[in-house]
Amino acid sequence: MKRNETVSPKKAAVIQFVAKYATIVIQLVLTAILARLLTPDQFGEVAIVTVFTSFFNIFSDMGVGAAIIQFRQLEQKDFEKLFAFSIVLSTVLTIVFAMMSYPFALFYSDMGLIPLFLAATPTLFFNTLNMVPNGLMLRGKRFKAIGLRLIVTTLISGVVAVFSAALGMGAYALILQTGLSAFSVFIWNFLSLSVRKPNFHFVEPLKLIFSYSSFQFGFSTINYFSRNLDNLLIGKFFGDVQLGYYDKAYKLTTYPLSSFTSVVSSIVQPFMAEHQDHKKIIWDFWFRIEKLVSLVGAVITAIFVACSREVVLLFYGSQWSASIPLFTLLAFSVYFQMLGNTSGAFFQSLGRTDLQFRVGLINTVVTVGCLVLGLCTGKMLYVAALIAAAYIIQIFTTFFYLIKRAFGGTFSVVVRFIPEIIIAAVAVVVAIFTGSLINGGLILQFSIKMLLVCSIMFIGYLLFGQLKYLLAIIKRKK
């Protein structure tokens, strides 16, 4: 394995942001094309398959990747043993998933889903093989390689998916996209890392990381149900078409999570794991990160809420207009999801995956309760509204356990996030009211609303002294 890259957290973040946003641009272009080549029911079918592949992907890591970063005493021989474990696990998971394709399809009373499930098995196989290499890439702080890998694999798999959709492959084009992406990452990892000699005596390193990894795995499992049960049940009770509309609306709200907070989270543990015995250092880093996420998240959420109609139509086209009210409701939760999305990396850095598991358990109960209540109404709008409410409620549980229990800090720190929430609310009201007075095309409406939101947010941050936090982060060298 190569030596650690000498990068600071700021430089690592810049590298990851550049790579991620380049990838986002690629994904948006590809998604816009695919949304015009494929139908809502085809996206709905893939959303159903994704629910189950996402569940099996939990087992494809089992907390081993995070443990590789956290346990500094692990050596090359341990990595080779853990890689051997991933080979065994990938084979078992692939076989089990293929065998379960029939009962999965039976649950939806649609035997046509069986070939789609079988087509998704390579994705699961290669994702599992990437368990150890991905952990090693982060442990070694190889952010340049990670960023370049992300751009290349996204571009290759996306272009192939577009051509496949144009040739009439339908939903299989989307399945091919994910499978090719996982395969490309594996080839990249295999060629760039030295873990190629599996040692099948893997019990010893598994014992070492078991407690830490088991809580991480437990959290991932219940978080899966929290994040995917909506797709599972909406597809069952409302059908493929409604699921397609909901899935597209929901996917739009996840872009800030994948393009911003996930990037921030990816650099936290590789750097903070070295300070796991010094809470004060991690606490200071957490506040700086969380304040940055809060300031950026407030702007993104305000734009999403104020420009929900324009965002959906510009990204997907008029055939997806039924997604607009769903996206509007879900957009209210984006800010709170962004705040909570970085917490996992800090629980892991502190070695408190047990508290992370507890948070996930409570939040899952909240989400399931809201989802069931929404399904009982029989209306998709109520389902979306209650799912958004669940995500908003979750931040309070997350903050309590992270701030009070993990850090031993005071809950009063959350008061520092209130100014941007108030400013965002004002910006939304002004933008929506002004937009209703302007007659113009879609792009003009979007441009005016977004300009208003950004201007009001900037002025508000300036007047309430919030820009100092951004400047402090920019000027800080370490």
C-alpha positions as MATLAB code, in Angstrom:
seq = 'MKRNETVSPKKAAVIQFVAKYATIVIQLVLTAILARLLTPDQFGEVAIVTVFTSFFNIFSDMGVGAAIIQFRQLEQKDFEKLFAFSIVLSTVLTIVFAMMSYPFALFYSDMGLIPLFLAATPTLFFNTLNMVPNGLMLRGKRFKAIGLRLIVTTLISGVVAVFSAALGMGAYALILQTGLSAFSVFIWNFLSLSVRKPNFHFVEPLKLIFSYSSFQFGFSTINYFSRNLDNLLIGKFFGDVQLGYYDKAYKLTTYPLSSFTSVVSSIVQPFMAEHQDHKKIIWDFWFRIEKLVSLVGAVITAIFVACSREVVLLFYGSQWSASIPLFTLLAFSVYFQMLGNTSGAFFQSLGRTDLQFRVGLINTVVTVGCLVLGLCTGKMLYVAALIAAAYIIQIFTTFFYLIKRAFGGTFSVVVRFIPEIIIAAVAVVVAIFTGSLINGGLILQFSIKMLLVCSIMFIGYLLFGQLKYLLAIIKRKK';
ca = [
       0.000    0.000    0.000;
       1.225    3.495   -0.842;
       2.195    5.944    1.834;
      -0.289    8.549    3.027;
      -0.658   11.614    0.844;
       0.501   14.724    2.673;
      -2.736   16.698    2.473;
      -4.509   18.845    5.022;
      -8.230   18.448    5.721;
      -8.882   21.646    3.749;
      -6.920   20.461    0.726;
      -8.588   17.050    0.918;
     -11.990   18.741    1.012;
     -11.145   20.907   -2.001;
     -10.040   17.843   -3.982;
     -13.175   15.951   -3.031;
     -15.446   18.901   -3.790;
     -13.931   19.436   -7.232;
     -14.276   15.743   -8.041;
     -17.776   15.495   -6.628;
     -19.136   18.570   -8.351;
     -17.585   17.528  -11.641;
     -19.364   14.231  -11.129;
     -22.618   15.973  -10.244;
     -22.496   17.948  -13.496;
     -21.930   14.712  -15.411;
     -24.752   12.977  -13.534;
     -27.189   15.825  -14.085;
     -26.552   15.844  -17.819;
     -26.834   12.063  -18.040;
     -29.942   11.989  -15.829;
     -31.615   14.686  -17.926;
     -30.978   12.572  -21.036;
     -32.091    9.305  -19.419;
     -35.255   10.937  -18.040;
     -36.234   11.687  -21.634;
     -35.328    8.251  -22.969;
     -36.994    6.185  -20.243;
     -40.487    6.213  -18.750;
     -41.595    6.729  -15.115;
     -42.578    3.064  -14.773;
     -39.093    1.961  -15.920;
     -37.495    4.208  -13.315;
     -39.998    2.807  -10.831;
     -38.941   -0.771  -11.624;
     -35.291    0.095  -11.070;
     -36.203    1.902   -7.838;
     -37.754   -1.357   -6.595;
     -34.614   -3.334   -7.492;
     -32.463   -0.669   -5.853;
     -34.344   -1.081   -2.575;
     -33.140   -4.671   -2.327;
     -29.646   -4.167   -3.732;
     -29.175   -1.335   -1.232;
     -30.091   -3.710    1.582;
     -27.626   -6.347    0.437;
     -24.973   -3.663   -0.022;
     -25.094   -3.155    3.753;
     -23.642   -6.640    4.061;
     -21.072   -5.792    1.398;
     -19.237   -3.616    3.921;
     -20.401   -4.699    7.402;
     -18.497   -1.821    8.988;
     -15.136   -3.218    7.880;
     -14.247   -0.166    5.791;
     -14.712    2.217    8.725;
     -12.793   -0.144   11.022;
      -9.817   -0.182    8.638;
      -9.597    3.591    9.040;
     -10.162    3.609   12.809;
      -7.898    0.734   13.920;
      -4.385    2.024   13.311;
      -2.825   -1.237   14.530;
      -4.030   -3.178   11.474;
      -1.182   -4.197    9.152;
      -0.735   -5.435    5.575;
      -1.280   -9.070    6.568;
      -4.586   -8.102    8.203;
      -5.728   -6.317    5.052;
      -4.978   -9.420    2.991;
      -7.035  -11.514    5.380;
      -9.926   -9.073    5.304;
      -9.767   -9.027    1.506;
     -10.080  -12.815    1.519;
     -13.128  -12.425    3.749;
     -14.648  -10.047    1.181;
     -14.166  -12.678   -1.557;
     -16.088  -15.263    0.448;
     -18.741  -12.749    1.422;
     -19.238  -11.445   -2.141;
     -19.770  -14.976   -3.452;
     -22.284  -15.870   -0.741;
     -24.215  -12.599   -1.057;
     -24.456  -12.880   -4.835;
     -25.818  -16.419   -4.678;
     -28.339  -15.547   -1.961;
     -29.511  -12.432   -3.823;
     -30.031  -14.422   -7.028;
     -32.035  -17.038   -5.120;
     -34.186  -14.323   -3.532;
     -35.129  -12.747   -6.874;
     -38.296  -14.861   -7.115;
     -39.723  -14.016   -3.647;
     -38.791  -10.355   -4.178;
     -40.740  -10.286   -7.439;
     -43.587  -12.227   -5.844;
     -43.909   -9.539   -3.172;
     -44.775   -7.060   -5.939;
     -46.785   -9.598   -7.947;
     -44.565   -8.845  -10.940;
     -42.514  -11.760  -12.265;
     -41.046   -9.409  -14.865;
     -38.801   -8.056  -12.110;
     -36.865  -11.339  -11.810;
     -34.528  -10.674  -14.788;
     -33.840   -7.195  -13.416;
     -32.881   -8.635  -10.036;
     -30.571  -11.159  -11.688;
     -29.011   -8.427  -13.827;
     -28.174   -6.508  -10.639;
     -26.111   -9.323   -9.086;
     -22.750   -8.172  -10.565;
     -23.198   -4.812   -8.845;
     -23.490   -6.526   -5.473;
     -20.530   -8.816   -6.193;
     -18.077   -6.036   -7.083;
     -19.326   -3.646   -4.376;
     -18.440   -6.301   -1.810;
     -14.985   -6.862   -3.292;
     -14.404   -3.107   -2.982;
     -14.903   -3.219    0.805;
     -11.242   -3.402    1.818;
      -9.706   -1.354   -1.038;
     -12.095    1.539   -0.394;
     -11.195    1.529    3.298;
      -7.495    1.505    2.453;
      -7.872    4.411    0.030;
      -9.430    6.527    2.786;
      -6.998    5.315    5.444;
      -4.127    6.351    3.194;
      -5.810    9.740    2.530;
      -5.509    9.124   -1.203;
      -8.118   11.746   -2.029;
      -6.691   12.661   -5.430;
      -7.005    9.083   -6.612;
     -10.478    8.759   -5.062;
     -11.654   11.936   -6.811;
     -10.273   10.958  -10.203;
     -11.705    7.469   -9.845;
     -15.149    8.905   -9.127;
     -15.152   11.119  -12.217;
     -13.864    8.452  -14.613;
     -16.158    5.648  -13.447;
     -19.218    7.915  -13.405;
     -18.532    9.126  -16.941;
     -17.896    5.669  -18.367;
     -20.914    3.994  -16.767;
     -23.202    6.947  -17.516;
     -22.331    7.174  -21.213;
     -22.834    3.432  -21.624;
     -26.238    3.739  -19.898;
     -27.350    6.522  -22.256;
     -26.376    4.545  -25.365;
     -28.066    1.451  -23.934;
     -31.273    3.392  -23.267;
     -31.167    4.856  -26.791;
     -30.884    1.311  -28.159;
     -34.073    0.354  -26.337;
     -32.721   -1.551  -23.341;
     -35.154    0.280  -21.041;
     -34.689   -0.327  -17.321;
     -31.694   -2.568  -18.006;
     -29.733    0.524  -19.050;
     -29.931    1.817  -15.471;
     -28.997   -1.586  -14.036;
     -26.017   -1.716  -16.406;
     -24.927    1.735  -15.236;
     -24.588    0.709  -11.582;
     -22.970   -2.606  -12.415;
     -20.381   -1.085  -14.723;
     -19.600    1.583  -12.129;
     -18.920   -1.042   -9.423;
     -16.793   -3.099  -11.834;
     -14.779   -0.049  -12.924;
     -14.049    0.892   -9.301;
     -12.870   -2.655   -8.606;
     -10.500   -2.663  -11.589;
      -9.126    0.725  -10.516;
      -8.617   -0.487   -6.931;
      -7.026   -3.743   -8.054;
      -4.484   -1.982  -10.251;
      -3.598    0.743   -7.733;
      -3.431   -1.176   -4.432;
      -1.181   -4.003   -3.299;
      -3.868   -6.148   -1.644;
      -3.884   -8.934   -4.227;
      -2.813  -11.930   -2.149;
      -5.837  -13.031   -0.123;
      -5.136  -14.909    3.086;
      -8.170  -16.910    4.140;
      -7.201  -17.024    7.840;
      -9.369  -13.960    8.503;
     -10.862  -14.816   11.900;
      -8.225  -12.943   13.933;
      -8.642   -9.463   12.374;
     -12.421   -9.905   12.380;
     -12.310  -10.526   16.131;
     -10.258   -7.376   16.649;
     -12.729   -5.089   14.887;
     -15.911   -7.006   15.749;
     -17.366   -4.731   18.437;
     -16.747   -1.536   16.473;
     -17.866   -3.000   13.139;
     -20.933   -4.749   14.539;
     -22.428   -1.498   15.821;
     -21.545    0.202   12.528;
     -23.172   -2.665   10.637;
     -26.212   -2.487   12.912;
     -26.563    1.224   12.248;
     -26.252    0.704    8.491;
     -28.926   -1.975    8.603;
     -31.526    0.059   10.440;
     -30.571    3.184    8.480;
     -31.345    1.210    5.337;
     -34.890    0.597    6.511;
     -35.206    4.233    7.502;
     -34.085    5.381    4.046;
     -35.611    2.713    1.804;
     -38.826    1.510    3.395;
     -40.683    4.343    1.643;
     -39.698    3.029   -1.812;
     -40.481   -0.519   -0.750;
     -44.013    0.252    0.445;
     -44.898    2.979   -2.060;
     -44.080    0.568   -4.887;
     -46.257   -2.053   -3.210;
     -49.308    0.120   -2.442;
     -49.158    2.859   -5.099;
     -47.521    1.068   -8.056;
     -44.493    1.618  -10.305;
     -45.632    4.919  -11.829;
     -46.243    6.721   -8.534;
     -43.011    5.270   -7.184;
     -41.229    6.631  -10.248;
     -42.553   10.142   -9.568;
     -41.684    9.916   -5.877;
     -38.250    8.439   -6.528;
     -37.330   11.238   -8.932;
     -38.463   13.881   -6.426;
     -36.577   12.178   -3.615;
     -33.408   11.760   -5.711;
     -33.287   15.520   -6.300;
     -33.232   16.153   -2.551;
     -30.298   13.772   -2.152;
     -27.978   15.739   -4.438;
     -26.914   18.148   -1.646;
     -26.243   15.135    0.583;
     -24.109   13.366   -2.006;
     -22.454   16.486   -3.432;
     -21.709   18.341   -0.201;
     -22.178   16.604    3.141;
     -20.979   13.208    1.931;
     -17.814   14.877    0.664;
     -17.303   16.560    4.027;
     -17.989   13.295    5.863;
     -15.514   11.384    3.730;
     -12.584   13.461    5.011;
     -13.603   13.513    8.685;
     -12.670   10.036    9.899;
      -9.351    9.663    8.028;
      -8.115   12.804    9.829;
     -10.020   12.672   13.117;
      -9.311    8.988   13.815;
      -5.784   10.108   14.699;
      -7.256   12.285   17.488;
      -9.813    9.798   18.852;
      -8.453   10.276   22.385;
      -8.704   14.082   22.208;
     -12.364   15.088   22.179;
     -11.618   18.813   22.242;
      -9.875   18.649   18.861;
     -12.734   16.672   17.317;
     -15.335   18.957   18.941;
     -13.747   22.088   17.428;
     -13.555   20.395   14.048;
     -17.200   19.275   14.327;
     -18.494   22.775   15.005;
     -16.559   24.294   12.104;
     -17.802   21.589    9.756;
     -21.387   21.717   11.006;
     -21.581   25.500   10.796;
     -20.310   25.360    7.231;
     -22.919   22.720    6.380;
     -25.612   24.835    8.055;
     -24.747   27.988    6.104;
     -24.574   26.179    2.769;
     -27.555   23.931    3.525;
     -29.807   26.889    4.303;
     -29.092   28.400    0.866;
     -29.651   25.110   -0.985;
     -32.902   24.399    0.867;
     -34.210   27.905    0.210;
     -33.505   27.511   -3.527;
     -35.154   24.094   -3.632;
     -38.309   25.261   -1.873;
     -38.637   28.539   -3.766;
     -37.801   27.045   -7.174;
     -39.268   23.537   -6.823;
     -41.352   23.730  -10.012;
     -38.501   25.080  -12.082;
     -35.978   22.591  -10.702;
     -38.111   19.537  -11.556;
     -39.067   20.724  -15.047;
     -35.534   21.814  -15.945;
     -33.971   18.567  -14.767;
     -36.546   16.041  -15.923;
     -38.938   17.686  -18.377;
     -42.695   18.294  -18.368;
     -43.535   14.560  -18.301;
     -42.378   14.565  -14.668;
     -44.649   17.420  -13.517;
     -46.382   15.082  -11.042;
     -43.108   15.054   -9.077;
     -43.268   18.811   -8.385;
     -45.539   18.835   -5.268;
     -43.682   15.821   -3.854;
     -40.339   17.523   -4.344;
     -41.622   20.752   -2.776;
     -42.595   18.953    0.421;
     -39.425   16.868    0.619;
     -37.285   19.947   -0.013;
     -38.179   21.374    3.419;
     -36.179   18.572    5.036;
     -32.979   19.039    3.007;
     -31.366   21.430    5.506;
     -31.966   19.089    8.441;
     -30.778   16.047    6.508;
     -27.570   17.860    5.626;
     -26.950   18.738    9.290;
     -27.411   15.140   10.370;
     -25.530   13.553    7.500;
     -22.065   14.355    8.882;
     -22.769   12.916   12.332;
     -21.868    9.335   11.452;
     -18.259   10.210   10.670;
     -17.874   11.900   14.060;
     -19.449    8.997   15.976;
     -16.965    6.735   14.169;
     -14.007    9.028   14.879;
     -14.868    9.042   18.573;
     -15.172    5.261   18.565;
     -18.831    5.547   19.635;
     -20.556    3.487   16.971;
     -22.707    2.153   19.822;
     -24.318    5.582   20.181;
     -24.601    5.860   16.418;
     -26.519    2.587   16.415;
     -28.859    3.873   19.121;
     -29.528    7.060   17.146;
     -30.285    5.029   14.038;
     -32.707    2.822   15.942;
     -34.692    5.761   17.331;
     -34.736    7.610   14.022;
     -35.918    4.516   12.182;
     -38.876    4.183   14.544;
     -39.781    7.823   13.833;
     -39.497    7.359   10.058;
     -41.478    4.124    9.963;
     -44.213    5.663   12.106;
     -44.544    8.681    9.807;
     -44.453    6.487    6.691;
     -47.178    4.131    7.932;
     -49.325    7.098    8.907;
     -48.877    8.571    5.437;
     -49.710    5.282    3.707;
     -52.887    5.014    5.752;
     -54.125    8.277    4.208;
     -53.838    6.793    0.728;
     -52.404   10.050   -0.665;
     -48.872   10.499   -1.975;
     -48.747   14.136   -0.886;
     -49.324   13.153    2.733;
     -46.684   10.425    2.463;
     -44.118   12.954    1.205;
     -45.088   15.500    3.870;
     -44.755   13.008    6.707;
     -41.447   11.631    5.398;
     -40.111   15.198    5.356;
     -41.393   15.689    8.916;
     -39.595   12.525   10.024;
     -36.271   13.769    8.655;
     -36.734   17.079   10.457;
     -37.482   15.351   13.768;
     -34.427   13.088   13.414;
     -31.935   15.933   13.762;
     -32.919   16.469   17.401;
     -32.180   12.854   18.318;
     -28.911   12.938   16.406;
     -27.737   16.161   18.022;
     -28.675   15.003   21.521;
     -26.606   11.821   21.323;
     -23.693   13.392   19.484;
     -23.411   16.625   21.452;
     -24.510   15.488   24.919;
     -23.526   11.818   25.021;
     -20.558   11.474   22.656;
     -18.880   14.862   23.145;
     -20.233   15.687   26.604;
     -20.990   19.207   25.367;
     -23.884   21.594   25.874;
     -26.966   21.541   23.669;
     -27.026   25.350   23.586;
     -24.570   25.254   20.668;
     -27.506   24.635   18.308;
     -28.626   28.230   18.879;
     -25.773   29.292   16.611;
     -27.573   27.684   13.666;
     -30.811   29.660   14.040;
     -29.843   32.864   12.104;
     -29.456   31.098    8.765;
     -32.789   29.312    9.215;
     -34.608   32.626    9.719;
     -32.813   34.258    6.788;
     -33.662   31.291    4.537;
     -37.357   31.512    5.469;
     -37.435   35.211    4.532;
     -35.655   34.494    1.246;
     -38.183   31.802    0.301;
     -41.201   34.022    0.978;
     -39.752   36.936   -1.013;
     -38.705   34.733   -3.952;
     -42.068   32.962   -4.224;
     -44.034   36.215   -3.969;
     -41.853   37.973   -6.536;
     -41.971   34.978   -8.870;
     -45.773   35.030   -8.857;
     -45.674   38.604  -10.215;
     -43.364   37.809  -13.132;
     -44.561   36.378  -16.420;
     -41.756   34.639  -18.233;
     -40.242   31.388  -19.345;
     -38.999   28.611  -17.123;
     -35.352   29.636  -17.224;
     -36.192   33.294  -16.530;
     -38.356   32.353  -13.538;
     -35.651   30.092  -12.152;
     -32.906   32.670  -12.653;
     -34.838   35.462  -10.941;
     -35.887   33.329   -7.974;
     -32.420   31.903   -7.446;
     -30.834   35.346   -7.734;
     -33.272   36.708   -5.150;
     -32.618   33.838   -2.735;
     -28.829   34.105   -3.025;
     -28.890   37.903   -2.674;
     -31.107   37.860    0.405;
     -29.065   35.069    1.990;
     -25.807   36.937    1.372;
     -27.157   40.202    2.788;
     -28.626   38.364    5.774;
     -25.363   36.551    6.480;
     -23.532   39.860    6.268;
     -25.926   41.695    8.599;
     -26.074   38.869   11.171;
     -22.324   38.287   11.172;
     -22.462   34.801    9.683;
     -19.830   35.393    7.013;
     -17.126   35.337    9.676;
     -17.574   31.585   10.019;
     -17.012   31.065    6.304;
     -13.979   33.348    6.304;
     -12.508   31.558    9.317;
     -12.774   28.214    7.535;
     -11.261   29.601    4.334;
      -8.327   31.255    6.122;
      -7.581   28.301    8.391;
      -4.615   26.336    7.133;
      -5.194   23.111    9.034;
];
